[in-house]
Amino acid sequence: MRQYRRLPGTATQFTSLGCRRSTRLRGDVVDAPIERQTEIVLEQMKLCLETAGSSLENVLKCNVYCTSVDKYAAVNAVYARYFSTNPPARVFVNVPAWPGHFDIEIDCIAAVEASQKARRSN
């Protein structure tokens, strides 16, 4: 299953949940603290971005969906490690619990360099 969608122009959207991918391509829910869930989400996002010819440095905006505003500081500390310089615009949204045991989802819009886009379309 692809975790990104190519949009017209040079932007790509990625979504990542607080679960890890197994080698059988199913999402294994991680029963872990919010800090670890956030790391997993951002590592998945990084991998998807690189696969599509982009990177965390090219992220323009993130939407962070979390089950509690009380977890904002913990999420923010991990987020700051991945976006240490020139962080992208971000929205933090408090959501009710999902059907599943994870507390965070992050999606983003990232630029894809024109040379990468041209290679992928050939």
Biopython code that builds the backbone (N, CA, C, O; Angstrom):
import numpy as np
from Bio.PDB.StructureBuilder import StructureBuilder

atoms = [
    (1, "MET", "N", (0.844, -1.178, 0.000)),
    (1, "MET", "CA", (0.000, 0.000, 0.000)),
    (1, "MET", "C", (0.889, 1.242, 0.000)),
    (1, "MET", "O", (1.813, 1.347, 0.808)),
    (2, "ARG", "N", (0.614, 2.171, -0.897)),
    (2, "ARG", "CA", (1.386, 3.394, -0.981)),
    (2, "ARG", "C", (0.914, 4.375, 0.079)),
    (2, "ARG", "O", (-0.288, 4.529, 0.296)),
    (3, "GLN", "N", (1.857, 5.039, 0.739)),
    (3, "GLN", "CA", (1.511, 5.990, 1.796)),
    (3, "GLN", "C", (1.598, 7.428, 1.310)),
    (3, "GLN", "O", (1.537, 8.358, 2.115)),
    (4, "TYR", "N", (1.737, 7.617, 0.035)),
    (4, "TYR", "CA", (1.790, 8.976, -0.478)),
    (4, "TYR", "C", (0.986, 9.072, -1.751)),
    (4, "TYR", "O", (0.674, 8.064, -2.384)),
    (5, "ARG", "N", (0.658, 10.280, -2.116)),
    (5, "ARG", "CA", (-0.125, 10.538, -3.318)),
    (5, "ARG", "C", (0.532, 11.674, -4.072)),
    (5, "ARG", "O", (0.805, 12.728, -3.498)),
    (6, "ARG", "N", (0.785, 11.472, -5.332)),
    (6, "ARG", "CA", (1.376, 12.506, -6.170)),
    (6, "ARG", "C", (0.282, 13.501, -6.544)),
    (6, "ARG", "O", (-0.796, 13.114, -6.996)),
    (7, "LEU", "N", (0.566, 14.769, -6.353)),
    (7, "LEU", "CA", (-0.365, 15.833, -6.695)),
    (7, "LEU", "C", (0.179, 16.599, -7.897)),
    (7, "LEU", "O", (1.380, 16.541, -8.163)),
    (8, "PRO", "N", (-0.669, 17.312, -8.627)),
    (8, "PRO", "CA", (-0.162, 18.116, -9.741)),
    (8, "PRO", "C", (0.908, 19.091, -9.264)),
    (8, "PRO", "O", (0.834, 19.600, -8.145)),
    (9, "GLY", "N", (1.880, 19.347, -10.091)),
    (9, "GLY", "CA", (2.963, 20.242, -9.701)),
    (9, "GLY", "C", (4.055, 19.467, -8.988)),
    (9, "GLY", "O", (4.424, 18.373, -9.415)),
    (10, "THR", "N", (4.570, 20.027, -7.909)),
    (10, "THR", "CA", (5.718, 19.398, -7.246)),
    (10, "THR", "C", (5.439, 19.039, -5.790)),
    (10, "THR", "O", (6.378, 18.927, -5.002)),
    (11, "ALA", "N", (4.209, 18.861, -5.422)),
    (11, "ALA", "CA", (3.899, 18.545, -4.022)),
    (11, "ALA", "C", (3.428, 17.105, -3.886)),
    (11, "ALA", "O", (2.800, 16.551, -4.788)),
    (12, "THR", "N", (3.740, 16.520, -2.754)),
    (12, "THR", "CA", (3.342, 15.160, -2.447)),
    (12, "THR", "C", (2.798, 15.141, -1.032)),
    (12, "THR", "O", (3.297, 15.858, -0.164)),
    (13, "GLN", "N", (1.788, 14.335, -0.793)),
    (13, "GLN", "CA", (1.207, 14.237, 0.544)),
    (13, "GLN", "C", (1.508, 12.865, 1.118)),
    (13, "GLN", "O", (1.389, 11.854, 0.427)),
    (14, "PHE", "N", (1.899, 12.835, 2.389)),
    (14, "PHE", "CA", (2.235, 11.604, 3.077)),
    (14, "PHE", "C", (1.434, 11.513, 4.358)),
    (14, "PHE", "O", (1.209, 12.522, 5.027)),
    (15, "THR", "N", (1.003, 10.317, 4.704)),
    (15, "THR", "CA", (0.308, 10.091, 5.963)),
    (15, "THR", "C", (0.985, 8.949, 6.685)),
    (15, "THR", "O", (1.342, 7.940, 6.078)),
    (16, "SER", "N", (1.156, 9.111, 7.966)),
    (16, "SER", "CA", (1.792, 8.070, 8.758)),
    (16, "SER", "C", (1.095, 7.964, 10.103)),
    (16, "SER", "O", (0.782, 8.978, 10.727)),
    (17, "LEU", "N", (0.851, 6.739, 10.549)),
    (17, "LEU", "CA", (0.168, 6.477, 11.811)),
    (17, "LEU", "C", (1.146, 5.989, 12.859)),
    (17, "LEU", "O", (2.298, 5.683, 12.554)),
    (18, "GLY", "N", (0.688, 5.920, 14.080)),
    (18, "GLY", "CA", (1.521, 5.439, 15.180)),
    (18, "GLY", "C", (1.625, 3.928, 15.222)),
    (18, "GLY", "O", (1.444, 3.319, 16.276)),
    (19, "CYS", "N", (1.914, 3.323, 14.090)),
    (19, "CYS", "CA", (2.152, 1.883, 14.031)),
    (19, "CYS", "C", (3.321, 1.634, 13.098)),
    (19, "CYS", "O", (3.625, 2.475, 12.252)),
    (20, "ARG", "N", (3.966, 0.521, 13.235)),
    (20, "ARG", "CA", (5.136, 0.262, 12.390)),
    (20, "ARG", "C", (4.786, -0.757, 11.318)),
    (20, "ARG", "O", (3.898, -1.590, 11.500)),
    (21, "ARG", "N", (5.482, -0.682, 10.221)),
    (21, "ARG", "CA", (5.293, -1.616, 9.122)),
    (21, "ARG", "C", (6.082, -2.890, 9.410)),
    (21, "ARG", "O", (7.225, -2.830, 9.865)),
    (22, "SER", "N", (5.487, -4.007, 9.153)),
    (22, "SER", "CA", (6.221, -5.256, 9.270)),
    (22, "SER", "C", (6.673, -5.680, 7.880)),
    (22, "SER", "O", (6.308, -5.052, 6.886)),
    (23, "THR", "N", (7.458, -6.733, 7.810)),
    (23, "THR", "CA", (7.934, -7.185, 6.512)),
    (23, "THR", "C", (6.808, -7.761, 5.665)),
    (23, "THR", "O", (6.966, -7.920, 4.454)),
    (24, "ARG", "N", (5.699, -8.068, 6.269)),
    (24, "ARG", "CA", (4.554, -8.585, 5.509)),
    (24, "ARG", "C", (3.580, -7.473, 5.101)),
    (24, "ARG", "O", (2.454, -7.752, 4.690)),
    (25, "LEU", "N", (4.008, -6.243, 5.212)),
    (25, "LEU", "CA", (3.240, -5.072, 4.799)),
    (25, "LEU", "C", (1.931, -4.896, 5.544)),
    (25, "LEU", "O", (0.957, -4.390, 4.986)),
    (26, "ARG", "N", (1.903, -5.307, 6.793)),
    (26, "ARG", "CA", (0.736, -5.000, 7.607)),
    (26, "ARG", "C", (1.204, -4.091, 8.721)),
    (26, "ARG", "O", (2.351, -4.173, 9.159)),
    (27, "GLY", "N", (0.338, -3.245, 9.171)),
    (27, "GLY", "CA", (0.718, -2.330, 10.250)),
    (27, "GLY", "C", (0.592, -3.007, 11.597)),
    (27, "GLY", "O", (-0.495, -3.451, 11.965)),
    (28, "ASP", "N", (1.670, -3.092, 12.328)),
    (28, "ASP", "CA", (1.643, -3.632, 13.681)),
    (28, "ASP", "C", (1.526, -2.461, 14.648)),
    (28, "ASP", "O", (2.388, -1.583, 14.685)),
    (29, "VAL", "N", (0.458, -2.460, 15.424)),
    (29, "VAL", "CA", (0.257, -1.380, 16.379)),
    (29, "VAL", "C", (1.296, -1.500, 17.482)),
    (29, "VAL", "O", (1.537, -2.583, 18.015)),
    (30, "VAL", "N", (1.897, -0.386, 17.811)),
    (30, "VAL", "CA", (2.935, -0.347, 18.827)),
    (30, "VAL", "C", (2.318, 0.137, 20.133)),
    (30, "VAL", "O", (1.786, 1.244, 20.207)),
    (31, "ASP", "N", (2.394, -0.692, 21.146)),
    (31, "ASP", "CA", (1.933, -0.275, 22.471)),
    (31, "ASP", "C", (3.124, 0.384, 23.156)),
    (31, "ASP", "O", (3.892, -0.264, 23.868)),
    (32, "ALA", "N", (3.257, 1.682, 22.923)),
    (32, "ALA", "CA", (4.436, 2.412, 23.386)),
    (32, "ALA", "C", (4.033, 3.812, 23.817)),
    (32, "ALA", "O", (2.952, 4.288, 23.473)),
    (33, "PRO", "N", (4.903, 4.467, 24.568)),
    (33, "PRO", "CA", (4.634, 5.857, 24.955)),
    (33, "PRO", "C", (4.542, 6.754, 23.713)),
    (33, "PRO", "O", (5.012, 6.391, 22.635)),
    (34, "ILE", "N", (3.950, 7.894, 23.881)),
    (34, "ILE", "CA", (3.745, 8.819, 22.767)),
    (34, "ILE", "C", (5.063, 9.228, 22.111)),
    (34, "ILE", "O", (5.105, 9.454, 20.902)),
    (35, "GLU", "N", (6.130, 9.326, 22.889)),
    (35, "GLU", "CA", (7.432, 9.690, 22.311)),
    (35, "GLU", "C", (7.866, 8.655, 21.272)),
    (35, "GLU", "O", (8.308, 9.015, 20.181)),
    (36, "ARG", "N", (7.739, 7.375, 21.610)),
    (36, "ARG", "CA", (8.142, 6.310, 20.674)),
    (36, "ARG", "C", (7.202, 6.262, 19.477)),
    (36, "ARG", "O", (7.657, 6.087, 18.346)),
    (37, "GLN", "N", (5.906, 6.413, 19.703)),
    (37, "GLN", "CA", (4.955, 6.444, 18.592)),
    (37, "GLN", "C", (5.295, 7.584, 17.625)),
    (37, "GLN", "O", (5.232, 7.411, 16.408)),
    (38, "THR", "N", (5.652, 8.738, 18.171)),
    (38, "THR", "CA", (5.997, 9.892, 17.333)),
    (38, "THR", "C", (7.256, 9.605, 16.528)),
    (38, "THR", "O", (7.327, 9.948, 15.348)),
    (39, "GLU", "N", (8.252, 8.979, 17.155)),
    (39, "GLU", "CA", (9.468, 8.603, 16.423)),
    (39, "GLU", "C", (9.143, 7.667, 15.263)),
    (39, "GLU", "O", (9.646, 7.852, 14.155)),
    (40, "ILE", "N", (8.303, 6.663, 15.516)),
    (40, "ILE", "CA", (7.939, 5.705, 14.471)),
    (40, "ILE", "C", (7.234, 6.412, 13.324)),
    (40, "ILE", "O", (7.542, 6.172, 12.156)),
    (41, "VAL", "N", (6.293, 7.279, 13.652)),
    (41, "VAL", "CA", (5.563, 8.033, 12.627)),
    (41, "VAL", "C", (6.528, 8.854, 11.776)),
    (41, "VAL", "O", (6.442, 8.836, 10.549)),
    (42, "LEU", "N", (7.436, 9.564, 12.416)),
    (42, "LEU", "CA", (8.352, 10.433, 11.668)),
    (42, "LEU", "C", (9.383, 9.624, 10.884)),
    (42, "LEU", "O", (9.805, 10.056, 9.811)),
    (43, "GLU", "N", (9.795, 8.480, 11.383)),
    (43, "GLU", "CA", (10.694, 7.609, 10.620)),
    (43, "GLU", "C", (9.989, 7.063, 9.382)),
    (43, "GLU", "O", (10.593, 6.988, 8.312)),
    (44, "GLN", "N", (8.714, 6.681, 9.515)),
    (44, "GLN", "CA", (7.935, 6.219, 8.361)),
    (44, "GLN", "C", (7.788, 7.342, 7.341)),
    (44, "GLN", "O", (7.929, 7.125, 6.137)),
    (45, "MET", "N", (7.504, 8.535, 7.834)),
    (45, "MET", "CA", (7.353, 9.677, 6.952)),
    (45, "MET", "C", (8.658, 9.948, 6.200)),
    (45, "MET", "O", (8.650, 10.189, 4.993)),
    (46, "LYS", "N", (9.771, 9.905, 6.922)),
    (46, "LYS", "CA", (11.079, 10.131, 6.308)),
    (46, "LYS", "C", (11.327, 9.122, 5.196)),
    (46, "LYS", "O", (11.782, 9.493, 4.114)),
    (47, "LEU", "N", (11.033, 7.849, 5.450)),
    (47, "LEU", "CA", (11.220, 6.802, 4.448)),
    (47, "LEU", "C", (10.338, 7.038, 3.223)),
    (47, "LEU", "O", (10.802, 6.904, 2.090)),
    (48, "CYS", "N", (9.085, 7.383, 3.441)),
    (48, "CYS", "CA", (8.173, 7.661, 2.324)),
    (48, "CYS", "C", (8.650, 8.855, 1.504)),
    (48, "CYS", "O", (8.633, 8.820, 0.274)),
    (49, "LEU", "N", (9.072, 9.901, 2.187)),
    (49, "LEU", "CA", (9.574, 11.086, 1.489)),
    (49, "LEU", "C", (10.782, 10.736, 0.627)),
    (49, "LEU", "O", (10.862, 11.147, -0.531)),
    (50, "GLU", "N", (11.715, 9.981, 1.185)),
    (50, "GLU", "CA", (12.914, 9.609, 0.435)),
    (50, "GLU", "C", (12.563, 8.708, -0.746)),
    (50, "GLU", "O", (13.158, 8.835, -1.816)),
    (51, "THR", "N", (11.612, 7.806, -0.566)),
    (51, "THR", "CA", (11.174, 6.930, -1.650)),
    (51, "THR", "C", (10.571, 7.731, -2.803)),
    (51, "THR", "O", (10.718, 7.360, -3.967)),
    (52, "ALA", "N", (9.903, 8.815, -2.479)),
    (52, "ALA", "CA", (9.267, 9.662, -3.495)),
    (52, "ALA", "C", (10.210, 10.716, -4.056)),
    (52, "ALA", "O", (9.809, 11.511, -4.905)),
    (53, "GLY", "N", (11.466, 10.736, -3.593)),
    (53, "GLY", "CA", (12.435, 11.696, -4.105)),
    (53, "GLY", "C", (12.442, 13.013, -3.364)),
    (53, "GLY", "O", (12.825, 14.039, -3.927)),
    (54, "SER", "N", (12.024, 13.001, -2.110)),
    (54, "SER", "CA", (12.021, 14.221, -1.310)),
    (54, "SER", "C", (12.752, 13.937, 0.003)),
    (54, "SER", "O", (13.508, 12.970, 0.099)),
    (55, "SER", "N", (12.528, 14.771, 0.999)),
    (55, "SER", "CA", (13.170, 14.591, 2.305)),
    (55, "SER", "C", (12.427, 15.423, 3.344)),
    (55, "SER", "O", (11.556, 16.226, 3.011)),
    (56, "LEU", "N", (12.785, 15.216, 4.597)),
    (56, "LEU", "CA", (12.187, 16.016, 5.663)),
    (56, "LEU", "C", (12.482, 17.500, 5.475)),
    (56, "LEU", "O", (11.672, 18.345, 5.858)),
    (57, "GLU", "N", (13.626, 17.822, 4.893)),
    (57, "GLU", "CA", (13.994, 19.225, 4.661)),
    (57, "GLU", "C", (13.053, 19.909, 3.673)),
    (57, "GLU", "O", (12.975, 21.137, 3.645)),
    (58, "ASN", "N", (12.339, 19.129, 2.861)),
    (58, "ASN", "CA", (11.429, 19.688, 1.857)),
    (58, "ASN", "C", (9.970, 19.717, 2.308)),
    (58, "ASN", "O", (9.084, 20.058, 1.524)),
    (59, "VAL", "N", (9.720, 19.361, 3.566)),
    (59, "VAL", "CA", (8.342, 19.389, 4.076)),
    (59, "VAL", "C", (7.893, 20.837, 4.225)),
    (59, "VAL", "O", (8.588, 21.658, 4.824)),
    (60, "LEU", "N", (6.722, 21.137, 3.672)),
    (60, "LEU", "CA", (6.166, 22.486, 3.713)),
    (60, "LEU", "C", (5.194, 22.669, 4.876)),
    (60, "LEU", "O", (5.123, 23.744, 5.472)),
    (61, "LYS", "N", (4.437, 21.600, 5.197)),
    (61, "LYS", "CA", (3.433, 21.702, 6.250)),
    (61, "LYS", "C", (3.127, 20.322, 6.797)),
    (61, "LYS", "O", (3.088, 19.342, 6.053)),
    (62, "CYS", "N", (2.909, 20.251, 8.112)),
    (62, "CYS", "CA", (2.481, 19.011, 8.772)),
    (62, "CYS", "C", (1.173, 19.253, 9.509)),
    (62, "CYS", "O", (0.945, 20.326, 10.067)),
    (63, "ASN", "N", (0.329, 18.247, 9.500)),
    (63, "ASN", "CA", (-0.852, 18.207, 10.353)),
    (63, "ASN", "C", (-0.625, 17.070, 11.335)),
    (63, "ASN", "O", (-0.437, 15.921, 10.937)),
    (64, "VAL", "N", (-0.643, 17.396, 12.613)),
    (64, "VAL", "CA", (-0.411, 16.411, 13.665)),
    (64, "VAL", "C", (-1.748, 16.179, 14.358)),
    (64, "VAL", "O", (-2.345, 17.116, 14.887)),
    (65, "TYR", "N", (-2.218, 14.934, 14.357)),
    (65, "TYR", "CA", (-3.466, 14.562, 15.009)),
    (65, "TYR", "C", (-3.104, 13.697, 16.206)),
    (65, "TYR", "O", (-2.450, 12.665, 16.058)),
    (66, "CYS", "N", (-3.528, 14.117, 17.388)),
    (66, "CYS", "CA", (-3.144, 13.422, 18.611)),
    (66, "CYS", "C", (-4.366, 13.296, 19.521)),
    (66, "CYS", "O", (-5.245, 14.157, 19.528)),
    (67, "THR", "N", (-4.401, 12.209, 20.284)),
    (67, "THR", "CA", (-5.571, 11.934, 21.114)),
    (67, "THR", "C", (-5.642, 12.753, 22.397)),
    (67, "THR", "O", (-6.620, 12.652, 23.138)),
    (68, "SER", "N", (-4.619, 13.565, 22.672)),
    (68, "SER", "CA", (-4.659, 14.386, 23.884)),
    (68, "SER", "C", (-3.749, 15.601, 23.746)),
    (68, "SER", "O", (-2.602, 15.484, 23.313)),
    (69, "VAL", "N", (-4.268, 16.762, 24.116)),
    (69, "VAL", "CA", (-3.421, 17.957, 24.129)),
    (69, "VAL", "C", (-2.376, 17.862, 25.234)),
    (69, "VAL", "O", (-1.368, 18.568, 25.191)),
    (70, "ASP", "N", (-2.599, 17.005, 26.217)),
    (70, "ASP", "CA", (-1.621, 16.810, 27.285)),
    (70, "ASP", "C", (-0.323, 16.194, 26.753)),
    (70, "ASP", "O", (0.712, 16.255, 27.417)),
    (71, "LYS", "N", (-0.378, 15.607, 25.566)),
    (71, "LYS", "CA", (0.802, 14.977, 24.972)),
    (71, "LYS", "C", (1.571, 15.936, 24.058)),
    (71, "LYS", "O", (2.571, 15.550, 23.453)),
    (72, "TYR", "N", (1.109, 17.171, 23.959)),
    (72, "TYR", "CA", (1.732, 18.144, 23.043)),
    (72, "TYR", "C", (3.224, 18.329, 23.320)),
    (72, "TYR", "O", (4.027, 18.281, 22.389)),
    (73, "ALA", "N", (3.602, 18.536, 24.557)),
    (73, "ALA", "CA", (5.016, 18.789, 24.886)),
    (73, "ALA", "C", (5.893, 17.606, 24.500)),
    (73, "ALA", "O", (6.986, 17.800, 23.967)),
    (74, "ALA", "N", (5.437, 16.389, 24.756)),
    (74, "ALA", "CA", (6.215, 15.199, 24.414)),
    (74, "ALA", "C", (6.336, 15.046, 22.902)),
    (74, "ALA", "O", (7.415, 14.749, 22.390)),
    (75, "VAL", "N", (5.236, 15.248, 22.190)),
    (75, "VAL", "CA", (5.254, 15.179, 20.720)),
    (75, "VAL", "C", (6.164, 16.266, 20.176)),
    (75, "VAL", "O", (6.961, 16.013, 19.273)),
    (76, "ASN", "N", (6.057, 17.457, 20.708)),
    (76, "ASN", "CA", (6.853, 18.588, 20.231)),
    (76, "ASN", "C", (8.352, 18.353, 20.411)),
    (76, "ASN", "O", (9.144, 18.745, 19.555)),
    (77, "ALA", "N", (8.745, 17.720, 21.511)),
    (77, "ALA", "CA", (10.166, 17.447, 21.751)),
    (77, "ALA", "C", (10.733, 16.510, 20.686)),
    (77, "ALA", "O", (11.847, 16.719, 20.205)),
    (78, "VAL", "N", (9.978, 15.487, 20.321)),
    (78, "VAL", "CA", (10.431, 14.557, 19.280)),
    (78, "VAL", "C", (10.396, 15.249, 17.915)),
    (78, "VAL", "O", (11.340, 15.134, 17.133)),
    (79, "TYR", "N", (9.327, 15.953, 17.639)),
    (79, "TYR", "CA", (9.161, 16.680, 16.372)),
    (79, "TYR", "C", (10.340, 17.628, 16.147)),
    (79, "TYR", "O", (10.843, 17.740, 15.029)),
    (80, "ALA", "N", (10.775, 18.300, 17.194)),
    (80, "ALA", "CA", (11.881, 19.263, 17.095)),
    (80, "ALA", "C", (13.197, 18.586, 16.731)),
    (80, "ALA", "O", (14.054, 19.213, 16.109)),
    (81, "ARG", "N", (13.374, 17.333, 17.101)),
    (81, "ARG", "CA", (14.594, 16.599, 16.705)),
    (81, "ARG", "C", (14.609, 16.316, 15.205)),
    (81, "ARG", "O", (15.675, 16.322, 14.589)),
    (82, "TYR", "N", (13.454, 16.073, 14.617)),
    (82, "TYR", "CA", (13.378, 15.756, 13.192)),
    (82, "TYR", "C", (13.345, 17.017, 12.324)),
    (82, "TYR", "O", (13.798, 16.998, 11.180)),
    (83, "PHE", "N", (12.817, 18.094, 12.863)),
    (83, "PHE", "CA", (12.739, 19.369, 12.142)),
    (83, "PHE", "C", (13.469, 20.431, 12.963)),
    (83, "PHE", "O", (12.856, 21.375, 13.460)),
    (84, "SER", "N", (14.781, 20.265, 13.096)),
    (84, "SER", "CA", (15.548, 21.136, 13.987)),
    (84, "SER", "C", (15.816, 22.524, 13.402)),
    (84, "SER", "O", (15.874, 23.500, 14.150)),
    (85, "THR", "N", (15.977, 22.631, 12.096)),
    (85, "THR", "CA", (16.191, 23.939, 11.475)),
    (85, "THR", "C", (15.079, 24.218, 10.481)),
    (85, "THR", "O", (14.677, 23.331, 9.727)),
    (86, "ASN", "N", (14.594, 25.416, 10.477)),
    (86, "ASN", "CA", (13.506, 25.835, 9.589)),
    (86, "ASN", "C", (12.344, 24.842, 9.591)),
    (86, "ASN", "O", (12.016, 24.282, 8.545)),
    (87, "PRO", "N", (11.722, 24.616, 10.738)),
    (87, "PRO", "CA", (10.612, 23.659, 10.777)),
    (87, "PRO", "C", (9.455, 24.119, 9.891)),
    (87, "PRO", "O", (9.218, 25.317, 9.738)),
    (88, "PRO", "N", (8.743, 23.160, 9.314)),
    (88, "PRO", "CA", (7.614, 23.517, 8.454)),
    (88, "PRO", "C", (6.436, 24.043, 9.284)),
    (88, "PRO", "O", (6.387, 23.875, 10.502)),
    (89, "ALA", "N", (5.509, 24.672, 8.600)),
    (89, "ALA", "CA", (4.267, 25.079, 9.257)),
    (89, "ALA", "C", (3.613, 23.815, 9.824)),
    (89, "ALA", "O", (3.754, 22.723, 9.274)),
    (90, "ARG", "N", (2.895, 23.991, 10.935)),
    (90, "ARG", "CA", (2.305, 22.818, 11.584)),
    (90, "ARG", "C", (0.995, 23.180, 12.245)),
    (90, "ARG", "O", (0.813, 24.280, 12.766)),
    (91, "VAL", "N", (0.084, 22.217, 12.208)),
    (91, "VAL", "CA", (-1.177, 22.312, 12.933)),
    (91, "VAL", "C", (-1.238, 21.110, 13.864)),
    (91, "VAL", "O", (-0.993, 19.983, 13.435)),
    (92, "PHE", "N", (-1.563, 21.338, 15.132)),
    (92, "PHE", "CA", (-1.727, 20.261, 16.113)),
    (92, "PHE", "C", (-3.213, 20.179, 16.417)),
    (92, "PHE", "O", (-3.809, 21.141, 16.899)),
    (93, "VAL", "N", (-3.809, 19.023, 16.133)),
    (93, "VAL", "CA", (-5.253, 18.847, 16.298)),
    (93, "VAL", "C", (-5.516, 17.756, 17.330)),
    (93, "VAL", "O", (-4.998, 16.645, 17.218)),
    (94, "ASN", "N", (-6.321, 18.082, 18.330)),
    (94, "ASN", "CA", (-6.744, 17.101, 19.315)),
    (94, "ASN", "C", (-7.924, 16.325, 18.737)),
    (94, "ASN", "O", (-8.918, 16.919, 18.319)),
    (95, "VAL", "N", (-7.811, 14.999, 18.715)),
    (95, "VAL", "CA", (-8.859, 14.147, 18.149)),
    (95, "VAL", "C", (-9.294, 13.120, 19.181)),
    (95, "VAL", "O", (-8.541, 12.814, 20.106)),
    (96, "PRO", "N", (-10.505, 12.581, 19.033)),
    (96, "PRO", "CA", (-10.903, 11.493, 19.940)),
    (96, "PRO", "C", (-10.091, 10.236, 19.618)),
    (96, "PRO", "O", (-9.423, 10.167, 18.586)),
    (97, "ALA", "N", (-10.154, 9.268, 20.488)),
    (97, "ALA", "CA", (-9.411, 8.015, 20.275)),
    (97, "ALA", "C", (-9.876, 7.334, 18.992)),
    (97, "ALA", "O", (-11.054, 7.384, 18.636)),
    (98, "TRP", "N", (-8.928, 6.695, 18.304)),
    (98, "TRP", "CA", (-9.236, 5.937, 17.097)),
    (98, "TRP", "C", (-9.581, 4.505, 17.460)),
    (98, "TRP", "O", (-9.284, 4.057, 18.567)),
    (99, "PRO", "N", (-10.213, 3.774, 16.532)),
    (99, "PRO", "CA", (-10.388, 2.339, 16.767)),
    (99, "PRO", "C", (-9.044, 1.647, 16.522)),
    (99, "PRO", "O", (-8.734, 1.280, 15.389)),
    (100, "GLY", "N", (-8.295, 1.478, 17.515)),
    (100, "GLY", "CA", (-6.939, 0.939, 17.430)),
    (100, "GLY", "C", (-6.126, 1.611, 18.512)),
    (100, "GLY", "O", (-6.472, 2.700, 18.969)),
    (101, "HIS", "N", (-5.051, 0.973, 18.923)),
    (101, "HIS", "CA", (-4.297, 1.507, 20.050)),
    (101, "HIS", "C", (-3.092, 2.303, 19.553)),
    (101, "HIS", "O", (-1.952, 1.849, 19.647)),
    (102, "PHE", "N", (-3.357, 3.479, 19.032)),
    (102, "PHE", "CA", (-2.291, 4.417, 18.719)),
    (102, "PHE", "C", (-2.817, 5.811, 18.991)),
    (102, "PHE", "O", (-4.023, 6.051, 18.935)),
    (103, "ASP", "N", (-1.917, 6.723, 19.284)),
    (103, "ASP", "CA", (-2.316, 8.045, 19.742)),
    (103, "ASP", "C", (-1.959, 9.185, 18.802)),
    (103, "ASP", "O", (-2.279, 10.339, 19.086)),
    (104, "ILE", "N", (-1.299, 8.882, 17.686)),
    (104, "ILE", "CA", (-0.825, 9.963, 16.834)),
    (104, "ILE", "C", (-0.866, 9.574, 15.365)),
    (104, "ILE", "O", (-0.624, 8.425, 14.995)),
    (105, "GLU", "N", (-1.176, 10.557, 14.548)),
    (105, "GLU", "CA", (-1.088, 10.457, 13.096)),
    (105, "GLU", "C", (-0.531, 11.787, 12.612)),
    (105, "GLU", "O", (-0.900, 12.843, 13.125)),
    (106, "ILE", "N", (0.348, 11.736, 11.634)),
    (106, "ILE", "CA", (0.903, 12.958, 11.051)),
    (106, "ILE", "C", (0.827, 12.837, 9.542)),
    (106, "ILE", "O", (1.219, 11.819, 8.972)),
    (107, "ASP", "N", (0.326, 13.870, 8.899)),
    (107, "ASP", "CA", (0.440, 13.924, 7.445)),
    (107, "ASP", "C", (1.186, 15.189, 7.077)),
    (107, "ASP", "O", (1.254, 16.136, 7.861)),
    (108, "CYS", "N", (1.739, 15.198, 5.886)),
    (108, "CYS", "CA", (2.514, 16.367, 5.476)),
    (108, "CYS", "C", (2.401, 16.586, 3.981)),
    (108, "CYS", "O", (2.004, 15.696, 3.228)),
    (109, "ILE", "N", (2.755, 17.772, 3.577)),
    (109, "ILE", "CA", (2.910, 18.123, 2.173)),
    (109, "ILE", "C", (4.364, 18.519, 2.001)),
    (109, "ILE", "O", (4.885, 19.348, 2.747)),
    (110, "ALA", "N", (5.021, 17.914, 1.003)),
    (110, "ALA", "CA", (6.445, 18.172, 0.788)),
    (110, "ALA", "C", (6.705, 18.452, -0.683)),
    (110, "ALA", "O", (6.034, 17.916, -1.565)),
    (111, "ALA", "N", (7.674, 19.287, -0.922)),
    (111, "ALA", "CA", (8.098, 19.563, -2.295)),
    (111, "ALA", "C", (8.956, 18.405, -2.786)),
    (111, "ALA", "O", (9.710, 17.799, -2.024)),
    (112, "VAL", "N", (8.824, 18.114, -4.071)),
    (112, "VAL", "CA", (9.665, 17.121, -4.720)),
    (112, "VAL", "C", (10.450, 17.865, -5.782)),
    (112, "VAL", "O", (9.873, 18.568, -6.612)),
    (113, "GLU", "N", (11.770, 17.709, -5.757)),
    (113, "GLU", "CA", (12.595, 18.435, -6.711)),
    (113, "GLU", "C", (12.221, 18.047, -8.136)),
    (113, "GLU", "O", (11.879, 16.896, -8.405)),
    (114, "ALA", "N", (12.290, 19.022, -9.051)),
    (114, "ALA", "CA", (11.901, 18.796, -10.439)),
    (114, "ALA", "C", (12.683, 17.654, -11.066)),
    (114, "ALA", "O", (12.104, 16.868, -11.815)),
    (115, "SER", "N", (13.986, 17.531, -10.786)),
    (115, "SER", "CA", (14.791, 16.452, -11.366)),
    (115, "SER", "C", (14.305, 15.090, -10.877)),
    (115, "SER", "O", (14.308, 14.130, -11.647)),
    (116, "GLN", "N", (13.885, 14.985, -9.609)),
    (116, "GLN", "CA", (13.353, 13.736, -9.066)),
    (116, "GLN", "C", (12.021, 13.418, -9.705)),
    (116, "GLN", "O", (11.744, 12.263, -10.027)),
    (117, "LYS", "N", (11.193, 14.433, -9.891)),
    (117, "LYS", "CA", (9.883, 14.231, -10.491)),
    (117, "LYS", "C", (10.023, 13.748, -11.916)),
    (117, "LYS", "O", (9.293, 12.853, -12.341)),
    (118, "ALA", "N", (10.951, 14.327, -12.663)),
    (118, "ALA", "CA", (11.152, 13.930, -14.059)),
    (118, "ALA", "C", (11.621, 12.473, -14.141)),
    (118, "ALA", "O", (11.170, 11.730, -15.013)),
    (119, "ARG", "N", (12.521, 12.061, -13.242)),
    (119, "ARG", "CA", (12.998, 10.673, -13.242)),
    (119, "ARG", "C", (11.887, 9.710, -12.936)),
    (119, "ARG", "O", (11.837, 8.630, -13.523)),
    (120, "ARG", "N", (10.975, 10.065, -12.022)),
    (120, "ARG", "CA", (9.899, 9.170, -11.617)),
    (120, "ARG", "C", (8.840, 9.035, -12.711)),
    (120, "ARG", "O", (8.177, 8.001, -12.787)),
    (121, "SER", "N", (8.663, 10.042, -13.553)),
    (121, "SER", "CA", (7.627, 9.977, -14.571)),
    (121, "SER", "C", (8.111, 9.240, -15.825)),
    (121, "SER", "O", (7.302, 8.912, -16.692)),
    (122, "ASN", "N", (9.415, 8.977, -15.931)),
    (122, "ASN", "CA", (9.954, 8.248, -17.100)),
    (122, "ASN", "C", (9.897, 6.768, -16.901)),
    (122, "ASN", "O", (10.306, 6.011, -17.780)),
]
sb = StructureBuilder()
sb.init_structure("model")
sb.init_model(0)
sb.init_chain("A")
sb.init_seg("    ")
for serial, (resi, resn, name, xyz) in enumerate(atoms, 1):
    if name == "N":
        sb.init_residue(resn, " ", resi, " ")
    sb.init_atom(name, np.array(xyz, "f"), 0.0, 1.0, " ", f" {name:<3s}", serial, name[0])
structure = sb.get_structure()
